[in-house]
Amino acid sequence: MTASPNERPDARRLQGSEYVDDDGSADRALATALAADAGDATGASYPVVLAALATARLLVPVVAVLGEVEVGDDGLARDKTSDMAAVLLTGADGRMALLAFTDLTTLAAWDPQARPVPVAAHLAAATAVQEGAAALVVDVAGPHPFVVEGDDLVRIASGWRPVRLDDGGWGWLGSADEHVAD
């Protein structure tokens, strides 16, 4: 009799996505905060967007990248291999940013061929940091683009979240186990 994989101590299980029932819609709080931020010249809404973003689901685009090309007997080039990769955008200043989108509509406005990978915002930010990107750019094609960079990117990547303080200001809430680089 063979033991089932669940009974074997060395069995490995694939983790399922926490977004199995995701319909691709934007997180309502994040969409509202982004729209308010777009009309706010004072910057006062920036921490509100960060707070909404910290707990939201984002769609990271994955696109096909050509690996090898072979030339057939007929002289035509053909894709031999390709890989799927997340998209890093290089700005005019040479810095890189990871792209992410709030919903399928904003992703399709940027590239209708890109495949959406739903991830928690802190994982998108952590990927940006791991890839050496200076920023996470949300909804680059609009309608309300938003950039997270510097210490804010590192804090979101570490799982921290902005919280409103009793005095009306903002602070960061995170676990003592979650280290944020200075």
Contact map, one row per residue, 1 for C-alpha under 8 A:
11100000000000000000000000000000000000000000000000000000000000000000000000000000000000000000000000000000000000000000000000000000000000000000000000000000000000000000000000000000000000
11110000000000000000000000000000000000000000000000000000000000000000000000000000000000000000000000000000000000000000000000000000000000000000000000000000000000000000000000000000000000
11111011000000000000000000000000000000000000000000000000000000000000000000000000000000000000000000000000000000000000000000000000000000000000000000000000000000000000000000000000000000
01111111000000000000000000000000000000000000000000000000000000000000000000000000000000000000000000000000000000000000000000000000000000000000000000000000000000000000000000000000000000
00111111001100000000000000000000000000000000000000000000000000000000000000000000000000000000000000000000000000000000000000000000000000000000000000000000000000000000000000000000000000
00011111101000000000000000000000000000000000000000000000000000000000000000000000000000000000000000000000000000000000000000000000000000000000000000000000000000000000000000000000000000
00111111101000000000000000000000000000000000000000000000000000000000000000000000000000000000000000000000000000000000000000000000000000000000000000000000000000000000000000000000000000
00111111111000000000000000000000000000000000000000000000000000000000000000000000000000000000000000000000000000000000000000000000000000000000000000000000000000000000000000000000000000
00000111111000000000000000000000000000000000000000000000000000000000000000000000000000000000000000000000000000000000000000000000000000000000000000000000000000000000000000000000000000
00000001111100000000000000000000000000000000000000000000000000000000000000000000000000000000000000000000000000000000000000000000000000000000000000000000000000000000000000000000000000
00001111111110000000000000000000000000000000000000000000000000000000000000000000000000000000000000000000000000000000000000000000000000000000000000000000000000000000000000000000000000
00001000011111000000000000000000000000000000000000000000000000000000000000000000000000000000000000000000000000000000000000000000000000000000000000000000000000000000000000000000000000
00000000001111100000000000000000000000000000000000000000000000000000000000000000000000000000000000000000000000000000000000000000000000000000000000000000000000000000000000000000000000
00000000000111110000000000000000000000000000000000000000000000000000000000000000000000000000000000000000000000000000000000000000000000000000000000000000000000000000000000000000000000
00000000000011111000000000000000000000000000000000000000000000000000000000000000000000000000000000000000000000000000000000000000000000000000000000000000000000000000000000000000000000
00000000000001111101000000000000000000000000000000000000000000000000000000000000000000000000000000000000000000000000000000000000000000000000000000000000000000000000000000000000000000
00000000000000111111000000000000000000000000000000000000000000000000000000000000000000000000000000000000000000000000000000000000000000000000000000000000000000000000000000000000000000
00000000000000011111000000000000000000000000000000000000000000000000000000000000000000000000000000000000000000000000000000000000000000000000000000000000000000000000000000000000000000
00000000000000001111110000000000000000000000000000000000000000000000000000000000000000000000000000000000000000000000011000000000000000000000000000000000000000000000000000000000000000
00000000000000011111110000000000000000000000000000000000000000000000000000000000000000000000000000000000000000000000000000000000000000000000000000000000000000000000000000000000000000
00000000000000000011111000000000000000000000000000000000000000000000000000000000000000000000000000000000000000000000000000000000000000000000000000000000000000000000000000000000000000
00000000000000000011111110000000000000000000000000000000000000000000000000000000000000000000000000000000000000000000000000000000000000000000000000000000000000000000000000000000000000
00000000000000000000111110000000000000000000000000000000000000000000000000000000000000000000000000000000000000000000000000000000000000000000000000000000000000000000000000000000000000
00000000000000000000011111000000000000000000000000000000000000000000000000000000000000000000000000000011000000000000000000000000000000000000000000000000000000000000000000000000000000
00000000000000000000011111100000000000000000000000000000000000000000000000000000000000000000000000000111000000000000000000000000000000000000000000000000000000000000000000000000000000
00000000000000000000000111110110000000000000000000000000000000000000000000000000000000000000000000000111000000000000000000000000000000000000000000000000000000000000000000000000000000
00000000000000000000000011111110000000000000000000000001100000000000000000000000000000000000000000000100000000000000000000000000000000000000000000000000000000000000000000000000000000
00000000000000000000000001111111000000000000000000000000000000000000000000000000000000000000000000000000000000000000000000000000000000000000000000000000000000000000000000000000000000
00000000000000000000000000111111100000000000000000010000000000000000000000000000000000000000000000000000000000000000000000000000000000000000000000000000000000000000000000000000000000
00000000000000000000000001111111110000000000000010011001000000000000000000000000000000000000000000000100000000000000000000000000000000000000000000000000000000000000000000000000000000
00000000000000000000000001111111111000000000000000000000000000000000000000000000000000000000000000000100000000000000000000000000000000000000000000000000000000000000000000000000000000
00000000000000000000000000011111111100000000000000000000000000000000000000000000000000000000000000000000000000000000000000000000000000000000000000000000000000000000000000000000000000
00000000000000000000000000001111111110000000100110010000000000000000000000000000000000000000000000000000000000000000000000000000000000000000000000000000000000000000000000000000000000
00000000000000000000000000000111111111000000000010000000000000000000000000000000000000000000000000000000000000000000000000000000000000000000000111000000000000000000000000000000000000
00000000000000000000000000000011111111100000000000000000000000000000000000000000000000000000000000000000000000000000000000000000000000000000000100000000000000000000000000000000000000
00000000000000000000000000000001111111110000100000000000000000000000000000000000000000000000000000000000000000000000000000000000000000000000000000000000000000000000000000000000000000
00000000000000000000000000000000111111111010110010000000000000000000000000000000000000000000000000000000000000000000000000000000000000000000000000000000000000000000000000000000000000
00000000000000000000000000000000011111111000000000000000000000000000000000000000000000000000000000000000000000000000000000000000000000000000000100000000000000000000000000000000000000
00000000000000000000000000000000001111111000000000000000000000000000000000000000000000000000000000000000000000000000000000000000000000000000000000000000000000000000000000000000000000
00000000000000000000000000000000000111111111100000000000000000000000000000000000000000000000000000000000000000000000000000000000000000000000000000000000000000000000000000000000000000
00000000000000000000000000000000000011111110000000000000000000000000000000000000000000000000000000000000000000000000000000000000000000000000000000000000000000000000000000000000000000
00000000000000000000000000000000000000011111100000000000000000000000000000000000000000000000000000000000000000000000000000000000000000000000000000000000000000000000000000000000000000
00000000000000000000000000000000000010011111110000000000000000000000000000000000000000000000000000000000000000000000000000000000000000000000000000000000000000000000000000000000000000
00000000000000000000000000000000000000010111111100000000000000000000000000000000000000000000000000000000000000000000000000000000000000000000000000000000000000000000000000000000000000
00000000000000000000000000000000100110010111111110000000000000000000000000000000000000000000000000000000000000000000000000000000000000000000000000000000000000000000000000000000000000
00000000000000000000000000000000000010000011111111000000000000000000000000000000000000000000000000000000000000000000000000000000000000000000000000000000000000000000000000000000000000
00000000000000000000000000000000000000000001111111100000000000000000000000000000000000000000000000000000000000000000000000000000000000000000000000000000000000000100000001000000000000
00000000000000000000000000000000100000000001111111110000000000000000000000000000000000000000000000000000000000000000000000000000000000000000000000000000000000000100000000000000000000
00000000000000000000000000000100110010000000111111111000000000000000000000000000000000000000000000000000000000000000000000000000000000000000000000000000000000000000000000000000000000
00000000000000000000000000000000000000000000011111111100000000000000000000000000000000000000000000000000000000000000000000000000000000000000000000000000000000001100000000000000000000
00000000000000000000000000000000000000000000001111111110000000000000000000000000000000000000000000000000000000000000000000000000000000000000000000000000000000001110000000000000000000
00000000000000000000000000001100100000000000000111111111000000000000000000000000000000000000000000000000000000000000000000000000000000000000000000000000000000000000000000000000000000
00000000000000000000000000000100000000000000000011111111100000000000000000000000000000000000000000000000000000000000000010000000000000000000000000000000000000000000000000000000000000
00000000000000000000000000000000000000000000000001111111000000000000000000000000000000000000000000000000000000000000000011000000000000000000000000000000000100111100000000000000000000
00000000000000000000000000000000000000000000000000111111100000000000000000000000000000000000000000000000000000000000000111000000000000000000000000000000000000001000000000000000000000
00000000000000000000000000100100000000000000000000011111110000000000000000000000000000000000000000000000000000000000000110000000000000000000000000000000000000000000000000000000000000
00000000000000000000000000100000000000000000000000001011111000000000000000000000000000000000000000000100000000000000011110000000000000000000000000000000000000000000000000000000000000
00000000000000000000000000000000000000000000000000000001111100000000000000000000000000000000000000011110000000000000011110010000000000000000000000000000000000000000000000000000000000
00000000000000000000000000000000000000000000000000000000111110000000000000000000000000000000000000011111001000000001111000000000000000000000000000000000000000000000000000000000000000
00000000000000000000000000000000000000000000000000000000011111000000000000000000000001100000000000111000000000000001111000010000000000000000000000000000000000000000000000000000000000
00000000000000000000000000000000000000000000000000000000001111100000000000000000000001100000000000111000001000000111100000000000000000000000000000000000000000000000000000000000000000
00000000000000000000000000000000000000000000000000000000000111110000000000000000000111100000000000000000000000000111100000000000000000000000000000000000000000000000000000000000000000
00000000000000000000000000000000000000000000000000000000000011111000000000000000000111100000000000000000000000001110000000000000000000000000000000000000000000000000000000000000000000
00000000000000000000000000000000000000000000000000000000000001111100000000000000011110000000000000000000000000000000000000000000000000000000000000000000000000000000000000000000000000
00000000000000000000000000000000000000000000000000000000000000111110000000000000011110000000000000000000000000000000000000000000000000000000000000000000000000000000000000000000000000
00000000000000000000000000000000000000000000000000000000000000011111100000000010111000000000000000000000000000000000000000000000000000000000000000000000000000000000000000000000000000
00000000000000000000000000000000000000000000000000000000000000001111100000000011111000000000000000000000000000000000000000000000000000000000000000000000000000000000000000000000000000
00000000000000000000000000000000000000000000000000000000000000000111110000000011110000000000000000000000000000000000000000000000000000000000000000000000000000000000000000000000000000
00000000000000000000000000000000000000000000000000000000000000000111111000001111100000000000000000000000000000000000000000000000000000000000000000000000000000000000000000000000000000
00000000000000000000000000000000000000000000000000000000000000000001111100001111000000000000000000000000000000000000000000000000000000000000000000000000000000000000000000000000000000
00000000000000000000000000000000000000000000000000000000000000000000111111111100000000000000000000000000000000000000000000000000000000000000000000000000000000000000000000000000000000
00000000000000000000000000000000000000000000000000000000000000000000011111111100000000000000000000000000000000000000000000000000000000000000000000000000000000000000000000000000000000
00000000000000000000000000000000000000000000000000000000000000000000001111110000000000000000000000000000000000000000000000000000000000000000000000000000000000000000000000000000000000
00000000000000000000000000000000000000000000000000000000000000000000001111110000000000000000000000000000000000000000000000000000000000000000000000000000000000000000000000000000000000
00000000000000000000000000000000000000000000000000000000000000000000001111111000000000000000000000000000000000000000000000000000000000000000000000000000000000000000000000000000000000
00000000000000000000000000000000000000000000000000000000000000000000001111111100000000000000000000000000000000000000000000000000000000000000000000000000000000000000000000000000000000
00000000000000000000000000000000000000000000000000000000000000000000111100111110000000000000000000000000000000000000000000000000000000000000000000000000000000000000000000000000000000
00000000000000000000000000000000000000000000000000000000000000000000111100011111000000000000000000000000000000000000000000000000000000000000000000000000000000000000000000000000000000
00000000000000000000000000000000000000000000000000000000000000000111110000001111110000000000000000000000000000000000000000000000000000000000000000000000000000000000000000000000000000
00000000000000000000000000000000000000000000000000000000000000000011110000000111110000000000000000000000000000000000000000000000000000000000000000000000000000000000000000000000000000
00000000000000000000000000000000000000000000000000000000000000000111100000000011111000000000000000000000000000000000000000000000000000000000000000000000000000000000000000000000000000
00000000000000000000000000000000000000000000000000000000000000011111000000000011111100000000000000000000000000000000000000000000000000000000000000000000000000000000000000000000000000
00000000000000000000000000000000000000000000000000000000000000011110000000000000111110000000000000000000000000000000000000000000000000000000000000000000000000000000000000000000000000
00000000000000000000000000000000000000000000000000000000000001111000000000000000011111000000000000000000000000000000000000000000000000000000000000000000000000000000000000000000000000
00000000000000000000000000000000000000000000000000000000000001111000000000000000001111100000000000000000000000000000000000000000000000000000000000000000000000000000000000000000000000
00000000000000000000000000000000000000000000000000000000000111100000000000000000000111110000000001000000000000000000000000000000000000000000000000000000000000000000000000000000000000
00000000000000000000000000000000000000000000000000000000000111100000000000000000000011111000000001100000000000000000000000000000000000000000000000000000000000000000000000000000000000
00000000000000000000000000000000000000000000000000000000000000000000000000000000000001111100000111100000000000000000000000000000000010000000000000000000000000000000000000000000000000
00000000000000000000000000000000000000000000000000000000000000000000000000000000000000111110000111100000000000000000000000000000000000000000000000000000000000000000000000000000000000
00000000000000000000000000000000000000000000000000000000000000000000000000000000000000011111111110000000000000000000000000000000000000000000000000000000000000000000000000000000000000
00000000000000000000000000000000000000000000000000000000000000000000000000000000000000001111111110000000000000000000000000000000000000000000000000000000000000000000000000000000000000
00000000000000000000000000000000000000000000000000000000000000000000000000000000000000000111111000000000000000000000000000000000000000000000000000000000000000000000000000000000000000
00000000000000000000000000000000000000000000000000000000000000000000000000000000000000000111111000000000000000000000000000000000000000000000000000000000000000000000000000000000000000
00000000000000000000000000000000000000000000000000000000000000000000000000000000000000000111111100000000000000000000000000000000000000000000000000000000000000000000000000000000000000
00000000000000000000000000000000000000000000000000000000000000000000000000000000000000000111111110000000000000000000000000000000000011000000000000000000000000000000000000000000000000
00000000000000000000000000000000000000000000000000000000000000000000000000000000000000011110011111000000000000000000000000000000000111100000000000000000000000000000000000000000000000
00000000000000000000000000000000000000000000000000000000000000000000000000000000000000011110001111100000000000000000000000000001000011111000000000000000000000000000000000000000000000
00000000000000000000000000000000000000000000000000000000000000000000000000000000000001111000000111110000000000000000000000010011000010111000000000000000000000000000000000000000000000
00000000000000000000000000000000000000000000000000000000000110000000000000000000000000111000000011111000000000000000000000000000000000011111000000000000000000000000000000000000000000
00000000000000000000000000000000000000000000000000000000011110000000000000000000000000000000000001111100000000000000000000010000000000011111000000000000000000000000000000000000000000
00000000000000000000000000000000000000000000000000000000011110000000000000000000000000000000000000111111011000000000000000000000000000000111000000000000000000000000000000000000000000
00000000000000000000000011100110000000000000000000000000111000000000000000000000000000000000000000011111011000000000000000000000000000000110000000000000000000000000000000000000000000
00000000000000000000000111000000000000000000000000000000011000000000000000000000000000000000000000001111111000000000000000000000000000000000000000000000000000000000000000000000000000
00000000000000000000000111000000000000000000000000000000001000000000000000000000000000000000000000001111111100000001000000000000000000000000000000000000000000000000000000000000000000
00000000000000000000000000000000000000000000000000000000000000000000000000000000000000000000000000000011111110000000000000000000000000000000000000000000000000000000000000000000000000
00000000000000000000000000000000000000000000000000000000000000000000000000000000000000000000000000001111111111000000000000000000000000000010111000000000000000000000000000000000000000
00000000000000000000000000000000000000000000000000000000001010000000000000000000000000000000000000001111111111110101000000000000000000000010100000000000000000000000000000000000000000
00000000000000000000000000000000000000000000000000000000000000000000000000000000000000000000000000000001111111111100000000000000000000000000000000000000000000000000000000000000000000
00000000000000000000000000000000000000000000000000000000000000000000000000000000000000000000000000000000111111110000000000000000000000000000100000000000000000000000000000000000000000
00000000000000000000000000000000000000000000000000000000000000000000000000000000000000000000000000000000011111110000000000000000000000000001100000000000000000000000000000000000000000
00000000000000000000000000000000000000000000000000000000000000000000000000000000000000000000000000000000001111111100000000000000000000000000000000000000000000000000000000000000000000
00000000000000000000000000000000000000000000000000000000000000000000000000000000000000000000000000000000001111111100000000000000000000000000000000000000000000000000000000000000000000
00000000000000000000000000000000000000000000000000000000000000100000000000000000000000000000000000000000000100111110000000000000000000000000000000000000000000000000000000000000000000
00000000000000000000000000000000000000000000000000000000000011100000000000000000000000000000000000000000001100111111000000000000000000000000000000000000000000000000000000000000000000
00000000000000000000000000000000000000000000000000000000000011100000000000000000000000000000000000000000000000001111100000000000000000000000000000000000000000000000000000000000000000
00000000000000000000000000000000000000000000000000000000001111000000000000000000000000000000000000000001001000000111110000000000000000000000000000000000000000000000000000000000000000
00000000000000000000000000000000000000000000000000000000001111000000000000000000000000000000000000000000000000000011111000000000000000000000000000000000000000000000000000000000000000
00000000000000000010000000000000000000000000000000000000111100000000000000000000000000000000000000000000000000000001111100000000000000000000000000000000000000000000000000000000000000
00000000000000000010000000000000000000000000000000000000111100000000000000000000000000000000000000000000000000000000111110110000000000000000000000000000000000000000000000000000000000
00000000000000000000000000000000000000000000000000000011110000000000000000000000000000000000000000000000000000000000011111110000000000000000000000000000000000000000000000000000000000
00000000000000000000000000000000000000000000000000001111110000000000000000000000000000000000000000000000000000000000001111111000000000000000000000000000000110000000000000000000000000
00000000000000000000000000000000000000000000000000000110000000000000000000000000000000000000000000000000000000000000000111111100000000000000000000000000000111100000000000000000000000
00000000000000000000000000000000000000000000000000000000000000000000000000000000000000000000000000000000000000000000001111111110000000000000000000000000000010000000000000000000000000
00000000000000000000000000000000000000000000000000000000010100000000000000000000000000000000000001010000000000000000001111111111000000010000000000000000000010000000000000000000000000
00000000000000000000000000000000000000000000000000000000000000000000000000000000000000000000000000000000000000000000000011111111100000010000000000000000110110000000000000000000000000
00000000000000000000000000000000000000000000000000000000000000000000000000000000000000000000000000000000000000000000000001111111110000000000000000000000010111000000000000000000000000
00000000000000000000000000000000000000000000000000000000000000000000000000000000000000000000000001000000000000000000000000111111111000000000000000000000000010000000000000000000000000
00000000000000000000000000000000000000000000000000000000000000000000000000000000000000000000000011000000000000000000000000011111111111110000000000000000000000000000000000000000000000
00000000000000000000000000000000000000000000000000000000000000000000000000000000000000000000000000000000000000000000000000001111111111100000000000000000110010000000000000000000000000
00000000000000000000000000000000000000000000000000000000000000000000000000000000000000000000000000000000000000000000000000000111111110000000000000000000000000000000000000000000000000
00000000000000000000000000000000000000000000000000000000000000000000000000000000000000000000000000000000000000000000000000000011111110000000000000000000000000000000000000000000000000
00000000000000000000000000000000000000000000000000000000000000000000000000000000000000000000000100000000000000000000000000000001111111000000000000000000000000000000000000000000000000
00000000000000000000000000000000000000000000000000000000000000000000000000000000000000010000001111000000000000000000000000000001111111110000000000000000000000000000000000000000000000
00000000000000000000000000000000000000000000000000000000000000000000000000000000000000000000001110000000000000000000000000000001100111110000000000001100000000000000000000000000000000
00000000000000000000000000000000000000000000000000000000000000000000000000000000000000000000000111000000000000000000000000000001100011111000000000111100100000000000000000000000000000
00000000000000000000000000000000000000000000000000000000000000000000000000000000000000000000000011110000000000000000000000011001000011111100000000111000100000000000000000000000000000
00000000000000000000000000000000000000000000000000000000000000000000000000000000000000000000000011110000000000000000000000000000000000111111000011110000000000000000000000000000000000
00000000000000000000000000000000000000000000000000000000000000000000000000000000000000000000000000111100000000000000000000000000000000011111000011100000000000000000000000000000000000
00000000000000000000000000000000000000000000000000000000000000000000000000000000000000000000000000111100011000000000000000000000000000001111111111000000000000000000000000000000000000
00000000000000000000000000000000000000000000000000000000000000000000000000000000000000000000000000111000000001000000000000000000000000001111110111000000000000000000000000000000000000
00000000000000000000000000000000000000000000000000000000000000000000000000000000000000000000000000000000011011000000000000000000000000000011111010000000000000000000000000000000000000
00000000000000000000000000000000000000000000000000000000000000000000000000000000000000000000000000000000010000000000000000000000000000000011111110000000000000000000000000000000000000
00000000000000000000000000000000000000000000000000000000000000000000000000000000000000000000000000000000010000000000000000000000000000000010111110000000000000000000000000000000000000
00000000000000000000000000000000011001000000000000000000000000000000000000000000000000000000000000000000000000000000000000000000000000000011011111000000000000000000000000000000000000
00000000000000000000000000000000010000000000000000000000000000000000000000000000000000000000000000000000000000000000000000000000000000001111111111100000000000000000000000000000000000
00000000000000000000000000000000010000000000000000000000000000000000000000000000000000000000000000000000000000000000000000000000000000001111000111110000000000000000000000000000000000
00000000000000000000000000000000000000000000000000000000000000000000000000000000000000000000000000000000000000000000000000000000000000111100000011111000000000000000000000000000000000
00000000000000000000000000000000000000000000000000000000000000000000000000000000000000000000000000000000000000000000000000000000000000111000000001111101100000000000000000000000000000
00000000000000000000000000000000000000000000000000000000000000000000000000000000000000000000000000000000000000000000000000000000000001110000000000111111110000000000000000000000000000
00000000000000000000000000000000000000000000000000000000000000000000000000000000000000000000000000000000000000000000000000000000000001100000000000011111110000000000000000000000000000
00000000000000000000000000000000000000000000000000000000000000000000000000000000000000000000000000000000000000000000000000000000000000000000000000001111111000000000000000000000000001
00000000000000000000000000000000000000000000000000000000000000000000000000000000000000000000000000000000000000000000000000000000000000000000000000011111111100000000000000000000000000
00000000000000000000000000000000000000000000000000000000000000000000000000000000000000000000000000000000000000000000000000001000100000110000000000011111111110000000000000000000000000
00000000000000000000000000000000000000000000000000000000000000000000000000000000000000000000000000000000000000000000000000001100100000000000000000001111111111000000000000000000000110
00000000000000000000000000000000000000000000000000000000000000000000000000000000000000000000000000000000000000000000000000000000000000000000000000000011111111111000000000000000000100
00000000000000000000000000000000000000000000000000000100000000000000000000000000000000000000000000000000000000000000000011001100000000000000000000000001111111111000000000000000000000
00000000000000000000000000000000000000000000000000000000000000000000000000000000000000000000000000000000000000000000000011111110100000000000000000000000111111110000000000000000000000
00000000000000000000000000000000000000000000000000000000000000000000000000000000000000000000000000000000000000000000000001000100000000000000000000000000011111110000000000000000011100
00000000000000000000000000000000000000000000000000000100000000000000000000000000000000000000000000000000000000000000000001000000000000000000000000000000001111111000000000000100010000
00000000000000000000000000000000000000000000000000000100000000000000000000000000000000000000000000000000000000000000000000000000000000000000000000000000001111111100000000011110010000
00000000000000000000000000000000000000000000000001100110000000000000000000000000000000000000000000000000000000000000000000000000000000000000000000000000001100111110000000011100000000
00000000000000000000000000000000000000000000001101100100000000000000000000000000000000000000000000000000000000000000000000000000000000000000000000000000000000011111000001111000000000
00000000000000000000000000000000000000000000000000100000000000000000000000000000000000000000000000000000000000000000000000000000000000000000000000000000000000001111100001111000000000
00000000000000000000000000000000000000000000000000000000000000000000000000000000000000000000000000000000000000000000000000000000000000000000000000000000000000000111110111100000000000
00000000000000000000000000000000000000000000000000000000000000000000000000000000000000000000000000000000000000000000000000000000000000000000000000000000000000000011111111100000000000
00000000000000000000000000000000000000000000000000000000000000000000000000000000000000000000000000000000000000000000000000000000000000000000000000000000000000000001111110000000000000
00000000000000000000000000000000000000000000000000000000000000000000000000000000000000000000000000000000000000000000000000000000000000000000000000000000000000000000111110000000000000
00000000000000000000000000000000000000000000000000000000000000000000000000000000000000000000000000000000000000000000000000000000000000000000000000000000000000000001111111000000000000
00000000000000000000000000000000000000000000000000000000000000000000000000000000000000000000000000000000000000000000000000000000000000000000000000000000000000000001111111100000000000
00000000000000000000000000000000000000000000001000000000000000000000000000000000000000000000000000000000000000000000000000000000000000000000000000000000000000000111100111110000000000
00000000000000000000000000000000000000000000000000000000000000000000000000000000000000000000000000000000000000000000000000000000000000000000000000000000000000000111100011111000000000
00000000000000000000000000000000000000000000000000000000000000000000000000000000000000000000000000000000000000000000000000000000000000000000000000000000000000011110000001111100000000
00000000000000000000000000000000000000000000000000000000000000000000000000000000000000000000000000000000000000000000000000000000000000000000000000000000000000011110000000111110000000
00000000000000000000000000000000000000000000000000000000000000000000000000000000000000000000000000000000000000000000000000000000000000000000000000000000000000111000000000011111010000
00000000000000000000000000000000000000000000000000000000000000000000000000000000000000000000000000000000000000000000000000000000000000000000000000000000000000010000000000001111110000
00000000000000000000000000000000000000000000000000000000000000000000000000000000000000000000000000000000000000000000000000000000000000000000000000000000000000000000000000000111111000
00000000000000000000000000000000000000000000000000000000000000000000000000000000000000000000000000000000000000000000000000000000000000000000000000000000000000000000000000000011111000
00000000000000000000000000000000000000000000000000000000000000000000000000000000000000000000000000000000000000000000000000000000000000000000000000000000000001110000000000000111111100
00000000000000000000000000000000000000000000000000000000000000000000000000000000000000000000000000000000000000000000000000000000000000000000000000000000000001000000000000000001111110
00000000000000000000000000000000000000000000000000000000000000000000000000000000000000000000000000000000000000000000000000000000000000000000000000000000011001000000000000000000011111
00000000000000000000000000000000000000000000000000000000000000000000000000000000000000000000000000000000000000000000000000000000000000000000000000000000010000000000000000000000001111
00000000000000000000000000000000000000000000000000000000000000000000000000000000000000000000000000000000000000000000000000000000000000000000000000000010000000000000000000000000000111
